[in-house]
Amino acid sequence: MPYGRRGSEGRTGPLEYGGRPIREEGCLGQSILGFRKDYEHPQAVETARHISSQSYQDSMARPEIKAAFQKWSGCVKEKGFTYASPMDPPSVGKFQEGPVTAEEKATAHADVAASRVPTC
């Protein structure tokens, strides 16, 4: 019963496997909680956030990334959209609220087509 109560299929009473008690979250849940425990400290969260942010900034300076974004930008331009990078469309305010529009769908289609390798 590696999934604990989730895998007990509605059974009640103590969880056990092979005559041994199992924690409520099960073996899988216990291992996830154990793994996550070291990362619950505010300093660790801030360090991880910094590493993520810095690695993203570093990647944006790499020539291969710049070239890939230029290629992507050219591909979406062929579909009538002007964006410098794949991160631009989601940051556009009109795409963050309300129902999905025809323009948003067309932008998504152009994005997917531009992301195909080797050509758009």
C-alpha positions as CSV (number, residue, x, y, z in Angstrom):
1,M,0.0,0.0,0.0
2,P,2.5,2.6,-1.1
3,Y,-0.2,5.2,-1.5
4,G,-1.6,5.2,2.0
5,R,-5.2,6.2,2.5
6,R,-5.4,7.2,-1.2
7,G,-4.7,3.6,-2.2
8,S,-6.9,2.0,0.5
9,E,-10.0,2.1,-1.7
10,G,-12.4,3.4,1.0
11,R,-11.3,1.1,3.7
12,T,-11.4,2.3,7.3
13,G,-9.3,1.3,10.3
14,P,-5.5,1.2,10.5
15,L,-3.5,0.9,7.4
16,E,-1.0,-2.0,7.3
17,Y,0.9,-4.0,4.8
18,G,2.3,-7.4,5.6
19,G,1.2,-7.0,9.2
20,R,3.2,-3.8,9.6
21,P,1.5,-0.4,10.1
22,I,1.7,2.2,7.4
23,R,1.5,5.9,7.9
24,E,-1.7,7.7,6.7
25,E,0.2,9.2,3.7
26,G,1.6,5.9,2.7
27,C,5.2,5.1,1.7
28,L,5.1,7.3,-1.3
29,G,3.6,10.3,0.6
30,Q,6.1,9.8,3.4
31,S,9.0,9.8,1.0
32,I,7.7,13.0,-0.7
33,L,7.3,14.7,2.6
34,G,10.8,13.6,3.7
35,F,12.3,14.9,0.4
36,R,10.4,18.2,0.7
37,K,11.3,18.7,4.3
38,D,14.8,20.1,3.6
39,Y,13.3,22.7,1.2
40,E,10.7,24.1,3.5
41,H,13.2,26.5,5.1
42,P,12.8,30.2,4.0
43,Q,16.5,30.5,3.3
44,A,16.4,27.4,1.0
45,V,13.4,28.7,-0.8
46,E,15.1,32.0,-1.4
47,T,18.3,30.3,-2.6
48,A,16.3,28.1,-5.0
49,R,14.5,31.2,-6.3
50,H,17.8,33.0,-6.8
51,I,19.3,30.0,-8.7
52,S,16.3,29.7,-10.9
53,S,16.3,33.4,-11.7
54,Q,20.0,33.6,-12.3
55,S,20.1,30.5,-14.5
56,Y,17.2,32.0,-16.6
57,Q,19.1,35.3,-17.0
58,D,22.3,33.4,-17.9
59,S,20.5,31.4,-20.5
60,M,19.0,34.5,-22.1
61,A,22.5,35.7,-22.8
62,R,23.6,32.6,-24.6
63,P,23.9,32.9,-28.4
64,E,22.0,29.7,-29.1
65,I,19.0,30.9,-27.1
66,K,19.1,34.3,-28.8
67,A,19.2,32.6,-32.2
68,A,16.4,30.2,-31.3
69,F,14.2,33.2,-30.2
70,Q,15.0,35.1,-33.4
71,K,13.9,32.0,-35.4
72,W,10.8,31.7,-33.3
73,S,10.0,35.4,-33.7
74,G,10.4,35.1,-37.5
75,C,8.1,32.1,-37.6
76,V,5.3,33.8,-35.6
77,K,5.7,36.9,-37.7
78,E,4.8,34.8,-40.8
79,K,1.5,34.1,-39.0
80,G,0.9,37.8,-38.4
81,F,2.2,38.2,-34.8
82,T,5.0,40.4,-33.6
83,Y,6.7,38.9,-30.5
84,A,10.4,38.9,-29.6
85,S,10.3,35.7,-27.6
86,P,8.0,32.9,-26.6
87,M,7.6,34.5,-23.2
88,D,5.9,37.6,-24.7
89,P,2.4,36.3,-25.5
90,P,1.6,35.0,-22.0
91,S,2.6,38.3,-20.5
92,V,0.2,40.3,-22.6
93,G,-2.6,41.4,-20.3
94,K,-5.4,40.6,-22.7
95,F,-4.4,36.9,-22.6
96,Q,-4.6,36.7,-18.8
97,E,-8.3,37.2,-18.1
98,G,-11.7,36.4,-19.5
99,P,-12.7,33.7,-22.0
100,V,-10.2,32.4,-24.6
101,T,-10.4,34.5,-27.7
102,A,-9.9,33.7,-31.4
103,E,-6.8,35.8,-31.3
104,E,-5.4,33.9,-28.3
105,K,-6.1,30.6,-30.0
106,A,-4.4,31.8,-33.2
107,T,-1.4,33.0,-31.2
108,A,-1.1,29.6,-29.5
109,H,-1.3,27.8,-32.8
110,A,1.5,30.1,-34.2
111,D,3.6,29.5,-31.1
112,V,3.3,25.7,-31.4
113,A,4.1,25.8,-35.1
114,A,7.1,28.1,-34.5
115,S,8.3,25.7,-31.8
116,R,8.6,22.8,-34.1
117,V,12.0,21.8,-35.2
118,P,13.6,22.3,-37.7
119,T,11.2,24.6,-39.4
120,C,8.1,26.5,-38.6
